[in-house]
Amino acid sequence: MKLLVTAPHFAYFRNFESVLVELAVQGHAIHLAADEAETFGGHALVERLATSYPRVTYGSVPSAAGEPWMPFAQKVRYAIDYARFRAPRYADVPKLRLRSAERAPRIVRWLAGSGSFGTAAVARGLRWLERSMPRSAAMRAWIEALAPDAVILTSLTFSRSSAVEQLKAARGLGIPVAAAIMSWDHLSSKAPLHIPPDMTIVWNDVQKREAVDMHGLAPDTIVVTGAQCYDQWFERQPSRTREMLCRDMQLDPSRPFVVYVCSAMSPVPTPLEPHFVREWVAALRASSDPRLRDVGILIRPHPERIKEWANASVDGFENVVVHGGTPIDRESKADYFDALAHSSAVVGLCTSAFIEAAIVGRPVLTLLLPEYRMHQDGMAHFRYLLTVEGGLLHAAPGMQAHLDDLSNVLAQSRGREARNRRFLTAFVRPQGLDVAATPAFIAAVEQLARMPRRVDPRFARATAAQSFVGWIAERTRSGLGHWLMMDAIDLGRARSEEHHEELKRSIVETRARYYDGKVRAKEAQARAKEQEHRTKEWSKWRRSLSARKQIARLKGELKELVGFK
């Protein structure tokens, strides 16, 4: 079996590493391809896979950025997101509406908000534009040259990725395509799957309902496998003792410790999470409860939010450490797992690390605060942590209630909580806690590769509709069309550029006035010197006309005439 697996960048493959390794062990050929330059350490991951397994290769997805219609296509995709989140079912999810509105072209916002069209009609028009968009010849040629038996897209819910182009190219060639849902929030908060793949691989029945209800996918095209990305944590054992970990992390081994796992919240909240974490640490240290006052604290920044810690510090607090990175290689995975395994509890705001903490058997706590509501119970996937099989989280409405929860947890034994087991069985391993998801995922891939090849005529050849949409795209590159397709980010950039141009003009004018003043000053100085010279010459000439000088000159001339010396 020959597979093409794509992602936004190589680090995303860490969520599918168990699947990729098992497929490689079975001797299947796998080509891993990424859209973007690597910034999270993923290059080492794919290099390690390619070195260990000769039939694993990797490279870059051909860029469609140079296609003349691509900027328009990108705008259309962001507009489809906007139309999705304007639906009534998302009325209580302000974060998604805010985020999508920022990228939606102004004409789409106007039409969706007008009484004449409305969101539903605009959404239908946008989906037609997407289906009729010109094709990327480079993408088709690339997939055709690789000749895979199946294509697995891990980023079809990412509007910024080229996965839609890959889907169209593969469908046009008759190659079976699967969307592999990478994380817990990708069906509820990302781009809609408006062009259905042949198969969609999901974790659980919750995601299957999302795929049907939110994306309109046919139930018989959805395969529930469990969350393969978490298989690695179920059987793993700590690489060192608790005492060794505390020594390595510079924590007091005589005290229990709590792990605080940071989030990647967007738009960035106020206050920034590092500032909240400092308040949280201060509250623990100010507590009258010795369990809280003396507990060790290991803070793990989110890999995508490291810069937020540049102006934040927990200096001044004893037994508090900030440490951690992306768990992508052996050492970083060991640091991450050992920290969870040896901790007494895990605390955070909104992160998938809650699920990993539950797998390790740790109690998971959070605070439901107004300033973070948009990112917590204002998001569907976070609510699953509160509701699925009674919920996973110890969720407190404020700081004091949270401190009470944490104190109670620290006072209990370290056994797995019943709520933990119920949630994991429903959300992570629906076939049972002892049944890994990776084999089910591989079985789904094998089923995909056996599907008969059916060329989708919509994507197999150029059509009149594609030519028409290409013409529209060309009209949006300048003039009125460009103005109508501008979004809030474009407007902000335009204002910034205009301000920059005004600043440049001001600087140029100031310099011109300065140099003009210098020239005029030099000219004035030259004129003054010239006038001074003329005045001196005039005075000299006037003095030469005095009677005494004239008489003296005549005397001299007479003496010369008579030869008197």
C-alpha positions in Angstrom: 0.0 0.0 0.0 1.3 3.4 -0.9 0.0 6.4 1.0 0.3 10.2 0.8 -0.2 11.9 4.2 -0.3 15.7 4.4 -0.3 18.3 7.2 0.1 22.0 7.7 3.6 21.4 9.1 5.6 18.3 10.1 5.0 18.7 13.8 1.4 17.8 13.3 2.4 14.3 12.5 3.1 13.7 16.1 -0.6 13.2 16.5 -0.4 10.3 14.0 3.0 8.9 14.9 1.7 5.6 16.3 -0.2 5.0 13.0 2.7 6.0 10.8 5.1 3.7 12.7 2.8 0.7 12.5 2.1 1.2 8.8 5.9 1.5 8.2 6.6 -1.6 10.2 4.1 -3.4 8.0 6.1 -2.4 5.0 3.8 0.2 3.5 5.2 3.2 1.6 4.4 6.5 3.1 5.1 10.0 1.8 4.7 12.8 4.4 4.2 16.3 3.1 3.8 19.7 4.8 2.4 23.0 3.6 4.5 25.3 5.8 8.0 25.8 7.0 8.6 24.0 10.3 8.8 26.0 13.5 7.8 23.4 16.2 10.5 20.7 15.8 8.6 18.5 13.4 11.5 18.2 11.0 13.4 16.0 13.4 10.3 13.8 13.7 10.0 13.1 10.0 13.8 12.7 9.7 13.7 10.1 12.4 10.8 8.2 10.7 12.6 8.3 7.3 15.9 7.1 8.9 14.2 4.3 10.8 11.9 3.1 7.9 13.3 3.1 4.4 9.9 3.3 2.8 9.0 6.5 4.6 9.8 9.7 2.7 9.0 13.3 3.2 8.9 16.7 1.4 6.8 19.8 0.8 3.4 20.2 -0.7 3.6 22.3 -3.9 2.7 25.8 -3.2 -0.4 27.2 -4.9 0.5 30.8 -3.8 1.6 31.7 -7.3 -1.7 30.8 -8.9 -3.5 34.0 -10.0 -6.8 32.9 -8.5 -5.3 31.7 -5.1 -5.8 35.0 -3.2 -9.5 35.0 -4.2 -9.8 31.3 -3.2 -8.4 32.0 0.2 -10.9 34.8 0.7 -13.7 32.6 -0.3 -12.6 29.9 2.2 -12.5 32.4 5.0 -15.9 33.7 3.9 -17.3 30.2 4.1 -16.1 30.0 7.7 -17.8 33.3 8.4 -21.1 32.1 7.0 -20.8 28.9 9.0 -20.4 30.6 12.3 -23.3 33.1 11.6 -25.7 30.2 11.9 -28.0 30.2 15.0 -26.4 27.2 16.5 -23.2 29.2 17.1 -25.0 32.2 18.7 -23.4 31.3 22.0 -19.9 30.9 20.6 -18.7 34.5 20.3 -15.1 33.6 19.8 -15.8 31.8 16.5 -17.9 34.7 15.2 -15.4 37.2 16.2 -12.4 35.3 14.7 -14.2 34.5 11.4 -15.6 38.0 10.9 -12.1 39.4 11.0 -11.1 37.5 7.9 -14.4 37.8 6.0 -14.4 40.1 2.9 -16.5 43.2 3.4 -18.9 42.4 0.6 -19.7 39.0 2.3 -20.4 40.7 5.6 -22.7 43.2 3.9 -24.6 40.6 1.9 -24.9 38.2 4.8 -26.3 40.9 7.0 -28.7 42.3 4.4 -32.4 41.4 4.3 -32.2 40.8 0.5 -29.7 37.8 0.7 -29.0 36.5 4.2 -26.4 34.1 5.4 -27.9 30.9 3.9 -28.0 32.3 0.4 -24.5 33.7 0.7 -23.2 30.4 2.0 -24.6 28.6 -1.0 -23.0 31.0 -3.4 -19.7 30.7 -1.6 -19.7 26.9 -1.8 -20.5 27.1 -5.5 -17.5 29.4 -5.9 -15.2 27.0 -4.1 -16.4 24.0 -6.1 -15.9 26.0 -9.3 -12.5 27.4 -8.4 -9.8 26.8 -11.1 -7.6 23.8 -10.4 -3.9 23.7 -9.4 -2.1 22.0 -12.2 1.0 21.7 -10.1 -1.0 19.9 -7.3 -2.6 17.5 -9.7 0.8 16.7 -11.3 2.4 16.2 -7.9 -0.2 13.7 -6.7 -0.3 12.0 -10.1 3.5 11.5 -10.0 3.4 10.1 -6.4 0.6 7.7 -7.5 -0.7 6.9 -4.0 -3.3 4.2 -3.3 -4.9 6.7 -0.8 -4.5 10.2 0.4 -4.9 11.1 4.1 -5.5 14.8 4.8 -4.9 15.9 8.4 -5.7 19.6 7.8 -8.9 19.7 5.8 -10.5 21.7 8.5 -7.8 24.4 8.2 -8.8 27.2 5.8 -5.2 28.4 5.4 -3.9 25.1 4.3 -3.8 23.7 0.7 -5.8 20.6 1.7 -8.8 21.6 -0.3 -6.6 21.7 -3.4 -5.2 18.3 -2.6 -8.7 16.9 -2.1 -9.9 18.3 -5.5 -6.8 16.9 -7.3 -7.1 13.5 -5.7 -10.8 13.3 -6.4 -10.2 14.4 -10.0 -7.7 11.5 -10.3 -10.1 9.0 -8.7 -7.8 8.4 -5.7 -9.7 7.8 -2.4 -9.3 10.5 0.2 -9.8 10.5 3.9 -10.0 13.5 6.3 -8.3 12.4 9.6 -9.5 14.7 12.3 -6.5 15.7 14.3 -7.8 17.1 17.5 -10.8 17.4 19.7 -12.0 20.8 18.4 -11.3 20.6 14.7 -14.9 19.7 13.7 -16.6 22.2 16.1 -14.4 25.2 15.6 -12.5 25.1 12.3 -13.5 25.2 8.6 -16.5 23.2 7.4 -15.9 20.1 5.2 -18.0 21.6 2.4 -16.4 19.2 -0.2 -16.9 15.7 1.4 -14.0 13.3 1.4 -14.5 9.6 0.7 -14.0 8.9 4.4 -13.7 10.9 7.6 -11.9 9.3 10.6 -13.0 10.6 14.0 -12.3 9.8 17.6 -15.8 9.1 19.0 -19.5 9.3 18.6 -19.5 13.0 19.7 -17.3 13.9 16.7 -19.4 11.6 14.5 -22.5 13.7 15.4 -20.5 16.9 14.7 -19.5 15.5 11.3 -23.2 14.8 10.4 -24.9 17.7 12.1 -22.3 20.5 11.5 -20.7 19.4 8.2 -23.5 17.5 6.5 -21.4 14.3 6.0 -23.1 11.0 5.3 -23.0 8.8 8.4 -21.8 5.8 6.4 -18.6 7.7 5.4 -17.6 8.3 9.0 -15.4 5.8 10.9 -15.0 6.0 14.6 -11.6 4.7 15.7 -10.8 6.3 19.0 -8.1 8.9 19.5 -4.9 7.3 18.2 -2.8 10.3 19.3 -3.2 9.3 22.9 -2.4 5.6 22.6 1.3 6.4 23.4 0.3 7.6 26.9 -1.8 4.6 28.0 0.9 2.0 28.3 3.9 4.4 29.0 5.7 4.2 32.3 7.8 7.1 33.8 11.4 7.2 32.8 12.6 8.2 36.2 11.5 8.2 39.8 9.6 11.1 41.4 12.7 12.1 43.3 14.9 12.2 40.2 12.3 14.3 38.3 12.0 16.8 41.2 15.8 17.0 41.2 15.9 17.6 37.5 13.1 20.2 37.6 14.6 21.8 40.8 11.4 21.1 42.8 11.4 20.1 46.5 11.0 16.3 46.5 9.6 16.3 50.0 6.5 18.1 48.9 3.8 17.0 46.4 3.6 19.1 43.2 0.9 20.3 40.8 1.4 20.8 37.1 -0.1 23.9 35.5 -0.6 23.3 31.7 -0.9 26.5 29.7 -3.2 27.0 26.7 -3.1 28.5 23.2 -6.0 30.9 23.3 -6.8 33.0 20.3 -7.7 35.8 20.2 -5.2 36.5 22.9 -7.1 37.1 26.2 -6.7 39.8 28.7 -5.0 39.3 31.0 -2.4 37.1 29.2 -2.3 33.7 30.8 1.2 34.1 32.3 -0.1 37.0 34.3 -3.1 35.0 35.5 -0.7 32.1 36.4 1.3 34.5 38.6 -1.9 35.5 40.4 -2.8 31.8 40.8 0.6 31.0 42.3 0.3 34.0 44.6 -3.1 32.8 45.8 -1.7 29.4 46.6 1.2 30.9 48.5 -1.1 33.2 50.4 -3.5 30.4 51.5 -3.8 29.4 55.1 -4.0 25.8 54.0 -0.4 24.3 54.3 -1.2 21.8 51.5 -1.6 24.7 49.1 0.9 27.1 50.6 3.8 24.6 50.4 2.8 22.6 47.3 5.4 22.5 44.5 4.3 24.0 41.1 5.6 23.0 37.7 4.4 25.4 35.0 4.5 24.2 31.4 4.1 27.0 28.8 2.2 26.2 25.6 4.7 25.7 22.8 2.9 28.3 20.6 2.8 30.9 23.4 6.4 30.9 24.7 6.8 34.6 23.9 4.0 35.5 26.3 6.4 34.5 29.1 9.0 37.1 28.0 7.5 39.8 30.3 6.2 37.4 33.0 8.0 35.9 35.9 7.4 33.8 38.9 10.6 34.9 40.6 10.1 35.4 44.3 8.0 32.3 44.8 9.8 29.2 46.3 9.3 25.7 44.8 7.9 27.1 41.5 9.4 26.2 38.2 8.6 27.1 34.5 9.7 24.3 32.2 8.6 22.5 29.1 8.3 22.3 25.3 6.6 20.5 22.5 6.6 16.7 23.4 7.9 15.6 20.1 11.1 13.7 20.7 12.1 11.1 23.3 13.5 13.5 25.9 10.7 16.1 25.7 8.0 13.3 25.8 9.7 11.9 28.9 9.7 15.3 30.6 6.0 15.7 29.8 4.8 12.3 30.8 7.0 12.1 33.9 5.7 15.5 35.1 2.0 14.3 34.6 2.6 10.9 36.1 4.4 12.1 39.3 2.1 15.1 39.9 -0.7 15.1 42.4 -3.0 17.2 40.1 -3.1 19.1 36.9 -4.5 22.6 36.5 -5.2 24.8 33.5 -7.7 26.8 31.6 -8.4 25.2 28.2 -6.0 22.7 26.7 -6.0 19.2 25.3 -3.4 18.4 28.0 -6.4 17.8 30.2 -7.1 14.6 28.3 -3.5 13.4 28.6 -3.5 14.2 32.3 -6.7 12.1 32.6 -5.0 9.2 30.8 -2.2 9.2 33.2 -4.8 9.1 36.0 -4.4 12.6 37.5 -7.3 14.8 38.7 -7.9 17.7 36.3 -9.0 21.1 37.7 -9.9 24.5 36.1 -11.4 27.8 37.0 -14.3 29.2 35.0 -13.5 32.9 34.9 -15.4 35.7 33.1 -12.3 37.0 31.3 -11.7 33.5 29.8 -15.3 32.5 29.2 -14.9 33.0 25.4 -12.3 30.2 25.4 -13.9 27.9 27.9 -17.6 27.3 28.2 -18.0 29.6 25.2 -16.6 26.8 23.0 -18.3 23.5 22.2 -15.3 21.3 22.6 -14.6 22.7 26.1 -18.2 21.9 27.1 -17.5 18.3 26.3 -15.0 18.3 29.2 -17.9 19.4 31.4 -20.7 17.2 30.0 -19.6 14.0 28.3 -20.5 11.1 30.7 -20.8 13.6 33.6 -17.6 15.5 32.6 -13.9 15.2 33.4 -13.1 18.5 35.0 -13.3 19.8 38.6 -14.5 23.2 37.4 -14.7 26.0 40.0 -16.5 29.4 39.4 -13.8 31.4 41.1 -10.4 31.4 42.9 -11.5 30.4 46.4 -13.7 27.6 45.2 -10.8 26.3 43.0 -8.5 26.4 46.0 -11.0 24.4 48.0 -11.2 21.8 45.1 -7.4 21.6 44.9 -7.0 21.2 48.6 -9.5 18.3 48.6 -7.8 16.6 45.6 -4.4 16.9 47.3 -5.8 15.3 50.5 -7.0 12.2 48.6 -5.2 9.1 47.3 -3.7 9.1 43.8 -6.1 6.5 42.4 -8.0 7.1 39.1 -11.2 8.9 39.6 -14.5 7.4 38.4 -15.3 10.5 36.3 -11.9 10.1 34.7 -12.6 6.5 33.5 -16.1 7.4 32.3 -14.9 10.3 30.2 -12.0 8.5 28.6 -14.1 5.5 27.7 -16.6 7.8 25.9 -14.2 10.3 24.3 -10.8 8.7 23.8 -11.2 4.9 23.7 -14.9 4.2 22.8 -14.1 0.4 22.3 -12.8 0.2 25.9 -9.9 1.7 27.9 -7.9 -1.4 27.1 -8.5 -1.2 23.4 -6.0 1.0 21.5 -7.2 3.2 18.7 -4.2 2.8 16.4 -5.2 -0.7 15.0 -8.7 0.7 14.2 -7.2 3.7 12.4 -5.0 1.4 10.3 -8.0 -0.8 9.5 -9.8 2.3 8.3 -6.8 3.3 6.1 -6.7 -0.2 4.6 -10.4 0.1 3.9 -9.9 3.4 2.2 -7.1 2.1 -0.1 -9.4 -0.8 -1.2 -12.2 1.6 -2.3 -12.9 1.5 -6.0 -11.4 4.5 -7.9 -14.1 6.9 -9.0 -13.1 10.0 -10.8 -15.2 13.0 -9.7 -16.0 14.8 -13.0 -16.3 18.2 -11.2 -12.6 18.1 -10.5 -11.3 16.0 -13.4 -11.1 18.7 -16.2 -11.5 22.4 -16.8 -15.0 23.7 -17.1 -16.7 26.9 -18.2 -17.6 27.6 -14.5 -13.9 27.5 -13.6 -13.1 30.0 -16.4 -15.8 32.3 -15.1 -14.6 32.1 -11.5 -11.1 32.6 -12.7 -12.3 35.8 -14.4 -14.0 36.9 -11.2 -10.7 36.2 -9.3 -8.8 38.4 -11.7 -11.2 41.3 -11.2 -10.6 41.1 -7.5 -6.8 41.7 -7.8 -7.2 45.5 -8.2 -9.7 48.3 -8.3 -13.3 48.0 -7.0 -13.1 44.2 -6.9 -10.0 44.3 -4.6 -11.8 46.9 -2.4 -14.9 44.7 -2.0 -12.8 41.7 -1.0 -10.9 43.4 1.7 -11.3 42.1 5.2 -10.6 43.7 8.6 -7.0 42.6 8.5 -6.5 44.1 5.0 -8.1 47.3 6.2 -5.8 47.5 9.2 -2.8 46.8 7.0 -4.0 49.4 4.5 -4.4 52.0 7.3 -1.0 51.0 8.7 0.6 51.4 5.2 -1.2 54.7 4.7 0.1 55.9 8.1 3.6 54.7 7.2 3.4 56.6 3.8 2.2 59.7 5.6 5.1 59.3 8.1 7.5 58.9 5.2 6.1 62.0 3.5 6.4 63.9 6.7 10.0 62.8 7.1 10.8 63.7 3.5 9.2 67.1 3.8 10.9 67.8 7.1 14.3 66.8 5.5 13.5 68.9 2.5 12.7 71.9 4.6 15.9 71.3 6.6 18.1 71.1 3.6 16.3 73.9 1.9 16.9 76.0 5.0 20.6 75.1 4.9 20.8 76.1 1.2 19.1 79.4 1.9 21.3 80.0 4.9 24.4 79.4 2.8 23.2 81.6 0.1 22.4 84.3 2.6 25.8 83.9 4.1 27.4 84.1 0.7 25.4 87.3 -0.1 26.5 88.8 3.2 30.1 88.1 2.5 29.8 89.5 -1.0 28.2 92.6 0.4 30.9 92.9 3.0 33.6 92.6 0.4 31.9 95.2 -1.8 31.6 97.6 1.2 35.3 97.2 1.9 36.2 97.8 -1.7 34.0 100.9 -1.8 35.5 102.2 1.4 38.9 101.6 0.1 38.1 103.5 -3.2 36.5 106.4 -1.2 39.6 106.7 0.9 41.7 106.8 -2.2 39.8 109.9 -3.4 40.7 112.1 -0.4 42.6 115.5 -1.1 45.7 114.5 0.9 46.1 111.3 -1.0 45.5 113.1 -4.3 48.2 115.8 -3.5 50.6 113.1 -2.3 50.1 111.2 -5.6 50.7 114.4 -7.7 53.9 115.2 -5.7 55.1 111.7 -6.4 54.4 112.0 -10.1 56.2 115.4 -10.3 59.2 114.0 -8.6 59.4 111.3 -11.1 59.1 113.8 -14.0 62.0 115.9 -12.8 64.1 112.9 -11.8 64.1 113.7 -8.1 64.7 110.7 -5.9 
